[in-house]
Amino acid sequence: MQFEKYFKLLKKNGQEHILQFWDEYSDLQKREIIKQIDSIDFPLLEKLVNLTSDKSQQDIEMQLDEAETVSLEERKLNDDDMQKSGEQILRSGKVGAFLVAGGQGSRLGFEGPKGAYPITPVKKKTLFQLHAEKILAMSGEYGVTIPWYIMTSTGNHSDTISFFKENNFFGLAENDVMFFSQDMLPAVDKNGKLMLEAKDRIFMSPNGHGGSLKALWDSGAYLDLVKRNIEYLFYFQVDNVLVNICDPVFLGYHKKYNAEMSSKVVRKAFPEEKMGIICKANGKTGVVEYSDLSDKDMYAETESGELKYWAGSIAIHFINTSFIEKENKRGFQLPYHVAQKNIPFIDSNGQLKKSDEKNGYKFETFVFDALAHCENTITLEVKREDEFSALKNKEGIDSEETAIRDMKNLYLSWMKNIGIEIPENFNITDIQIEISPLFAFSEQILKEKKEQIPPFSKKMYLK
């Protein structure tokens, strides 16, 4: 009976090939693939398949303009006031932290969640520990509990929870850390057919970081936010080692401009840098992906000869919880983006095939597309060397080597700025320096503890 029911459903949607190996399944395998089929929204799938051939949308040329941005120069006049405003909100206990951590460490040659990758210069703390200590330190500084919401993926959910338990939640209270997994979407081949990654398993992939706003709602995390009276959620991604979590200055600007969602940006190092840019596209604030920029826009200059579209998105936002409610109550409406990919699949003979060409489509949503739905939004420029260094690759750009270098340079700059005497001529690779967030998570706090800092040496760990 089960076979007939699900075969009929699949046939109605042109996907009956998915059950071609049914007779080979064990009872457990039958239950698992039925669970997958039940999770598929077939009306949505039909819309997604239509996107792969919808040329009308692909051919529309975007009309770009610069987004309104608070530049580093403008910030000099207002940062002190914004810091005070943001700190007042933090002390009120109305701020939470939201980490997107669905990635695996495979591109780093590491088995397990990317957040479990050891990265700090001296103690080799993991990304998870580094972020946890920043949250713990800020909670102590402002005399509040900053709850931490962590979105995982199907592939790393249980491993992530186990890692936190093994490490006693890095000093945080277990009931102040909430884990939930993002939704998955099926991929399709060039004919719009679902693909199998094993005889008994449909190929699924995460629905993109835009799914984070829906996952907060569906998982019950939003109800926890409401129960705790959290009004502002700091959104960040797991691989940024320099992220300034719950930055009070950023929060102050967010509040001043009555923003529903705000963003941080850095200046692109060069026009071809592979960063999405925050700008106005067809009149609405949003992010245009690097791959969607025309050459004309990529190299466009202002009258003064500077890069026109310089505001590189670093995936850091403040989001009002009321905005998350609004987005979900009216029906989750972030647009789906189509990406052509090389997708391994099971052929009709039950053999695993790997294509040399892009043979299928994955679908995902992007959190920054929510900016277009905001009544008010603000974009804040920050210094790259202070706030952004991503760990994405095993070597080269955005690798462990560059992340460690950038952390050491940040710690050294803090020490120089507060008057610690540091030798002028040295190679950064010869110095091992690390400042625990529990000692100081900002230059200002380091300055307050200057008397506790020993004379500079080539290997230092301040804790």
C-alpha positions as CSV (number, residue, x, y, z in Angstrom):
1,M,0.0,0.0,0.0
2,Q,2.8,2.4,0.9
3,F,4.4,1.9,-2.5
4,E,1.2,2.6,-4.4
5,K,0.5,5.7,-2.4
6,Y,3.9,7.3,-2.9
7,F,4.3,6.0,-6.5
8,K,1.0,7.8,-7.3
9,L,2.1,11.0,-5.7
10,L,5.5,10.9,-7.5
11,K,3.9,10.0,-10.8
12,K,1.5,13.0,-10.5
13,N,4.6,15.2,-10.2
14,G,6.6,13.4,-12.9
15,Q,9.1,12.0,-10.4
16,E,8.1,8.2,-10.2
17,H,11.7,7.1,-11.1
18,I,12.7,7.8,-7.5
19,L,11.2,4.5,-6.4
20,Q,12.8,2.4,-9.1
21,F,14.9,0.4,-6.5
22,W,12.0,0.0,-4.0
23,D,12.1,-3.8,-4.1
24,E,15.7,-3.8,-3.0
25,Y,15.0,-1.7,0.1
26,S,15.0,-3.0,3.7
27,D,12.1,-1.8,5.9
28,L,14.3,0.9,7.4
29,Q,15.3,2.1,3.9
30,K,11.7,2.3,2.9
31,R,10.8,4.4,5.9
32,E,13.7,6.7,5.3
33,I,13.0,7.5,1.7
34,I,9.3,8.0,2.5
35,K,10.3,10.5,5.1
36,Q,12.3,12.3,2.4
37,I,9.4,12.3,0.0
38,D,7.1,13.6,2.7
39,S,9.5,16.5,3.3
40,I,9.3,17.7,-0.3
41,D,7.0,20.6,-1.2
42,F,6.0,19.5,-4.7
43,P,4.2,22.8,-5.7
44,L,7.4,24.6,-4.6
45,L,9.5,22.1,-6.5
46,E,7.5,22.8,-9.7
47,K,8.2,26.5,-9.3
48,L,11.9,25.9,-8.7
49,V,12.1,23.7,-11.8
50,N,10.5,26.5,-13.8
51,L,13.2,28.9,-12.6
52,T,15.8,26.8,-14.4
53,S,14.3,27.7,-17.8
54,D,12.9,31.2,-17.0
55,K,14.9,33.3,-19.4
56,S,12.6,36.3,-18.8
57,Q,14.1,37.0,-15.4
58,Q,17.6,36.2,-16.4
59,D,17.6,38.7,-19.2
60,I,16.5,41.7,-17.1
61,E,19.4,44.1,-16.7
62,M,19.7,45.4,-13.1
63,Q,19.9,49.1,-12.7
64,L,22.4,49.7,-9.9
65,D,23.1,52.7,-7.7
66,E,25.2,53.2,-4.6
67,A,23.6,52.3,-1.3
68,E,23.5,54.8,1.5
69,T,26.5,53.9,3.7
70,V,27.9,55.3,6.9
71,S,31.6,55.6,5.9
72,L,34.6,55.4,8.2
73,E,35.0,59.2,7.8
74,E,31.5,59.9,8.9
75,R,31.8,57.4,11.8
76,K,34.5,59.6,13.4
77,L,31.9,62.1,14.4
78,N,29.3,59.6,15.8
79,D,30.9,56.4,17.0
80,D,31.3,57.5,20.7
81,D,27.6,58.3,20.9
82,M,26.6,55.1,19.1
83,Q,28.8,53.0,21.4
84,K,27.0,54.4,24.4
85,S,23.6,53.8,22.8
86,G,24.5,50.3,21.9
87,E,25.9,49.5,25.3
88,Q,22.7,50.7,26.9
89,I,20.7,48.3,24.8
90,L,23.1,45.4,25.6
91,R,22.7,46.1,29.3
92,S,18.9,45.9,28.9
93,G,19.3,42.2,27.9
94,K,17.5,42.6,24.6
95,V,20.3,41.3,22.3
96,G,20.9,37.7,21.1
97,A,23.6,36.2,18.9
98,F,22.7,34.1,15.8
99,L,25.4,31.9,14.2
100,V,25.0,30.2,10.8
101,A,27.2,27.1,11.0
102,G,26.0,24.5,8.6
103,G,29.3,24.0,6.8
104,Q,31.7,21.1,7.0
105,G,35.4,21.4,7.2
106,S,36.0,19.3,4.0
107,R,37.6,22.2,2.0
108,L,40.1,22.6,4.9
109,G,41.0,18.9,4.8
110,F,39.1,18.5,8.1
111,E,36.5,15.9,9.0
112,G,33.6,17.4,11.0
113,P,31.8,20.7,11.4
114,K,33.8,23.7,10.2
115,G,33.2,25.3,13.6
116,A,35.2,22.6,15.2
117,Y,38.3,23.6,13.3
118,P,41.3,24.6,15.5
119,I,42.4,28.1,14.5
120,T,43.8,30.5,17.1
121,P,47.5,31.4,16.9
122,V,48.7,30.0,20.2
123,K,46.1,27.8,21.9
124,K,44.5,26.5,18.7
125,K,41.0,27.1,20.0
126,T,38.3,26.2,17.6
127,L,36.1,28.6,15.8
128,F,33.2,27.6,18.1
129,Q,35.3,28.2,21.2
130,L,36.5,31.6,19.9
131,H,32.9,32.8,19.3
132,A,31.7,31.3,22.6
133,E,34.3,33.1,24.6
134,K,33.4,36.4,22.9
135,I,29.8,35.9,23.9
136,L,30.7,34.8,27.4
137,A,33.0,37.8,27.9
138,M,30.4,40.3,26.5
139,S,27.7,38.8,28.7
140,G,30.0,39.4,31.7
141,E,30.9,42.9,30.7
142,Y,27.3,44.0,30.3
143,G,25.9,41.9,33.2
144,V,23.4,40.0,31.1
145,T,22.8,36.7,29.4
146,I,23.3,36.8,25.6
147,P,21.5,33.8,24.3
148,W,23.2,32.0,21.3
149,Y,21.2,30.5,18.5
150,I,23.1,28.2,16.2
151,M,21.8,27.0,12.8
152,T,23.4,23.8,11.7
153,S,22.7,21.6,8.7
154,T,21.5,18.0,8.4
155,G,25.1,16.9,7.8
156,N,26.6,18.4,10.9
157,H,23.7,18.9,13.4
158,S,24.4,15.9,15.8
159,D,28.2,16.4,15.5
160,T,27.9,20.0,16.4
161,I,25.8,19.3,19.5
162,S,28.1,16.6,20.6
163,F,31.1,18.9,20.2
164,F,29.5,21.5,22.5
165,K,28.6,18.9,25.1
166,E,32.1,17.4,25.0
167,N,33.5,20.9,25.7
168,N,30.9,21.8,28.4
169,F,29.5,24.5,26.1
170,F,32.8,26.5,26.5
171,G,31.6,27.9,29.8
172,L,28.2,29.0,28.6
173,A,25.0,27.7,30.2
174,E,23.6,24.8,28.1
175,N,20.1,26.3,28.2
176,D,21.4,29.5,26.7
177,V,22.6,27.8,23.5
178,M,19.9,26.6,21.1
179,F,20.6,24.4,18.0
180,F,18.4,23.9,15.1
181,S,18.9,22.7,11.5
182,Q,18.2,24.5,8.3
183,D,15.8,23.0,5.7
184,M,16.9,21.0,2.8
185,L,15.8,21.2,-0.8
186,P,16.1,18.6,-3.5
187,A,18.3,19.2,-6.5
188,V,17.1,18.4,-10.1
189,D,18.8,17.4,-13.3
190,K,18.6,19.4,-16.5
191,N,15.2,17.7,-17.3
192,G,13.8,18.8,-13.9
193,K,14.0,15.3,-12.5
194,L,14.9,14.6,-8.9
195,M,18.3,12.9,-8.4
196,L,19.3,10.0,-6.2
197,E,22.6,10.2,-4.3
198,A,22.2,6.5,-3.2
199,K,19.6,3.9,-4.3
200,D,17.6,4.7,-1.2
201,R,18.3,8.4,-0.8
202,I,17.2,11.5,-2.7
203,F,19.9,14.1,-3.3
204,M,19.2,17.1,-1.0
205,S,21.2,20.3,-0.3
206,P,20.8,23.1,2.3
207,N,18.3,25.8,1.3
208,G,20.9,28.6,1.7
209,H,21.5,31.1,4.5
210,G,18.3,32.9,3.7
211,G,16.6,29.8,5.1
212,S,17.9,31.0,8.5
213,L,15.0,33.4,9.0
214,K,12.5,30.6,8.2
215,A,14.4,28.1,10.4
216,L,14.3,30.5,13.4
217,W,10.5,30.6,13.0
218,D,9.9,26.9,12.3
219,S,12.2,25.5,14.9
220,G,10.7,27.4,17.8
221,A,13.8,29.5,18.3
222,Y,11.7,32.6,17.6
223,L,9.4,31.7,20.6
224,D,12.5,31.5,22.8
225,L,13.5,35.0,21.6
226,V,10.1,36.3,22.5
227,K,10.2,34.6,25.9
228,R,13.5,36.2,26.6
229,N,12.4,39.6,25.4
230,I,15.2,39.7,22.7
231,E,14.6,42.5,20.3
232,Y,17.8,42.5,18.3
233,L,19.6,39.5,16.8
234,F,23.3,39.7,15.7
235,Y,23.8,37.5,12.7
236,F,27.2,36.1,11.7
237,Q,28.8,33.2,9.9
238,V,31.1,30.6,11.5
239,D,34.3,31.2,9.5
240,N,35.0,34.9,10.3
241,V,37.7,34.8,12.9
242,L,37.7,38.6,13.5
243,V,33.9,39.0,13.9
244,N,33.0,41.6,16.5
245,I,30.0,39.8,18.0
246,C,27.1,42.0,19.2
247,D,29.2,45.1,18.4
248,P,27.6,48.0,20.5
249,V,28.6,50.7,17.9
250,F,26.9,48.8,15.1
251,L,23.9,48.3,17.4
252,G,23.8,52.0,18.1
253,Y,23.6,52.9,14.4
254,H,21.0,50.2,13.8
255,K,18.8,51.8,16.5
256,K,19.5,55.4,15.4
257,Y,18.3,54.7,11.9
258,N,15.3,52.7,13.0
259,A,16.5,49.9,10.9
260,E,14.8,46.5,10.6
261,M,18.0,44.9,9.3
262,S,21.5,46.4,9.0
263,S,24.7,45.3,7.4
264,K,28.5,45.7,7.7
265,V,30.7,46.2,4.7
266,V,34.4,46.6,3.9
267,R,36.0,48.3,0.9
268,K,36.7,45.8,-1.9
269,A,40.5,45.4,-2.3
270,F,40.2,45.5,-6.1
271,P,37.2,45.4,-8.6
272,E,37.5,41.7,-9.3
273,E,37.5,40.6,-5.6
274,K,34.9,37.9,-5.2
275,M,32.6,39.6,-2.8
276,G,28.9,40.5,-3.1
277,I,28.4,44.2,-3.1
278,I,25.7,46.1,-1.1
279,C,24.0,48.6,-3.4
280,K,20.6,49.6,-4.7
281,A,19.4,47.3,-7.4
282,N,16.3,48.5,-9.3
283,G,15.7,51.0,-6.5
284,K,15.9,48.6,-3.5
285,T,18.8,48.0,-1.1
286,G,20.3,44.5,-1.5
287,V,23.4,42.5,-2.3
288,V,24.5,41.7,-5.9
289,E,26.6,38.6,-6.1
290,Y,30.1,39.0,-7.7
291,S,29.1,36.6,-10.5
292,D,26.0,38.7,-11.3
293,L,27.9,42.0,-11.8
294,S,28.4,43.2,-15.3
295,D,31.9,44.4,-16.3
296,K,30.5,47.9,-16.6
297,D,29.3,47.9,-13.0
298,M,32.3,46.0,-11.7
299,Y,34.7,48.6,-12.9
300,A,32.4,51.7,-12.6
301,E,34.0,54.7,-11.0
302,T,32.8,57.8,-9.3
303,E,33.6,61.3,-10.6
304,S,36.6,61.4,-8.3
305,G,37.9,58.2,-9.8
306,E,37.1,55.8,-6.9
307,L,35.4,52.5,-7.3
308,K,31.7,53.1,-7.4
309,Y,30.5,49.8,-6.0
310,W,33.0,49.2,-3.3
311,A,30.8,48.1,-0.4
312,G,31.7,44.4,0.0
313,S,29.3,42.4,2.1
314,I,30.8,40.4,5.0
315,A,27.7,38.6,6.1
316,I,27.2,40.5,9.3
317,H,23.8,41.9,10.2
318,F,21.7,43.1,13.0
319,I,18.1,42.0,12.6
320,N,15.0,43.0,14.6
321,T,13.1,40.0,15.9
322,S,9.9,41.9,14.9
323,F,11.2,41.8,11.3
324,I,11.7,38.1,11.5
325,E,8.1,37.7,12.6
326,K,6.9,40.0,9.8
327,E,8.8,38.0,7.2
328,N,7.3,34.7,8.3
329,K,3.8,35.7,9.1
330,R,3.2,37.0,5.6
331,G,4.6,33.8,4.1
332,F,8.3,33.3,3.6
333,Q,9.0,35.2,0.3
334,L,12.8,35.4,-0.2
335,P,13.5,34.6,-3.8
336,Y,15.2,31.3,-4.8
337,H,18.4,31.4,-6.7
338,V,19.4,28.7,-9.1
339,A,23.0,27.4,-9.3
340,Q,24.3,24.9,-11.9
341,K,26.4,22.3,-10.2
342,N,28.3,19.0,-10.8
343,I,26.1,16.6,-8.8
344,P,27.0,12.9,-8.4
345,F,24.0,10.7,-9.0
346,I,22.7,7.1,-9.2
347,D,21.9,6.1,-12.8
348,S,19.1,3.7,-13.9
349,N,21.5,0.7,-13.4
350,G,22.1,1.7,-9.8
351,Q,25.7,2.9,-10.4
352,L,27.1,6.1,-8.9
353,K,28.1,8.5,-11.7
354,K,30.2,11.6,-11.4
355,S,29.7,14.2,-14.1
356,D,32.5,16.2,-15.6
357,E,30.0,18.8,-16.5
358,K,27.4,20.8,-14.6
359,N,24.6,18.3,-14.8
360,G,22.0,19.7,-12.3
361,Y,20.6,22.6,-10.4
362,K,20.6,23.4,-6.7
363,F,18.3,26.0,-5.2
364,E,19.0,28.4,-2.3
365,T,17.9,31.6,-0.7
366,F,20.2,34.4,0.6
367,V,19.6,36.2,3.8
368,F,20.6,39.6,2.3
369,D,17.6,39.5,0.0
370,A,15.5,40.3,3.1
371,L,17.0,43.8,2.9
372,A,14.7,44.7,0.0
373,H,11.7,44.1,2.4
374,C,12.9,46.5,5.0
375,E,11.3,49.8,5.6
376,N,14.6,51.1,6.9
377,T,18.1,49.7,6.7
378,I,21.6,51.0,7.4
379,T,25.0,49.9,6.0
380,L,28.0,50.5,8.1
381,E,31.6,50.5,6.7
382,V,34.2,48.8,8.9
383,K,37.9,48.2,8.6
384,R,38.7,44.9,7.1
385,E,41.8,44.4,9.3
386,D,39.6,44.9,12.4
387,E,36.5,42.8,11.5
388,F,36.8,40.4,8.6
389,S,39.0,37.4,7.9
390,A,37.3,34.3,6.5
391,L,38.5,30.8,6.8
392,K,37.4,29.0,3.6
393,N,40.4,27.3,1.9
394,K,43.2,25.0,2.9
395,E,45.8,27.3,1.4
396,G,46.2,30.6,-0.3
397,I,43.5,33.3,0.1
398,D,41.1,33.0,3.0
399,S,43.1,30.1,4.5
400,E,44.3,29.1,8.0
401,E,47.6,31.0,7.3
402,T,45.8,34.3,6.4
403,A,43.3,33.9,9.3
404,I,46.1,33.4,11.9
405,R,48.1,36.3,10.3
406,D,45.1,38.6,10.6
407,M,44.4,37.6,14.2
408,K,48.0,38.3,15.2
409,N,48.0,41.6,13.4
410,L,44.8,42.7,15.1
411,Y,46.2,41.8,18.6
412,L,49.4,43.6,17.8
413,S,47.6,46.7,16.6
414,W,45.6,46.8,19.9
415,M,48.8,46.6,21.9
416,K,50.5,49.3,19.9
417,N,47.5,51.6,20.2
418,I,47.4,51.4,24.0
419,G,51.1,52.1,24.3
420,I,52.7,48.7,24.7
421,E,56.2,48.8,23.4
422,I,56.7,46.5,20.4
423,P,59.9,46.0,18.3
424,E,59.6,47.6,14.9
425,N,61.4,45.0,12.8
426,F,60.0,41.5,13.0
427,N,58.4,38.9,10.8
428,I,54.8,38.2,11.7
429,T,55.3,34.5,11.2
430,D,58.0,34.5,14.0
431,I,55.5,35.9,16.6
432,Q,53.0,33.8,18.4
433,I,50.5,36.1,20.1
434,E,46.9,35.5,21.2
435,I,44.5,37.5,23.4
436,S,41.7,35.5,24.9
437,P,38.3,37.3,24.5
438,L,37.9,36.4,28.3
439,F,40.9,38.8,28.9
440,A,39.9,41.4,26.4
441,F,37.4,41.3,23.5
442,S,38.2,44.9,22.4
443,E,41.0,47.4,22.4
444,Q,39.2,49.5,24.9
445,I,39.0,46.6,27.4
446,L,42.7,45.8,26.8
447,K,43.5,49.4,27.6
448,E,41.7,49.1,30.9
449,K,43.9,46.0,31.7
450,K,47.2,47.5,30.5
451,E,48.8,47.2,34.0
452,Q,48.2,43.4,33.8
453,I,50.0,42.9,30.5
454,P,53.6,41.6,30.8
455,P,56.4,43.0,28.6
456,F,56.1,42.1,25.0
457,S,57.7,38.8,23.9
458,K,57.6,36.7,20.8
459,K,55.2,34.2,22.4
460,M,52.3,35.7,24.4
461,Y,49.0,34.5,25.5
462,L,46.8,36.9,27.5
463,K,44.1,35.1,29.5
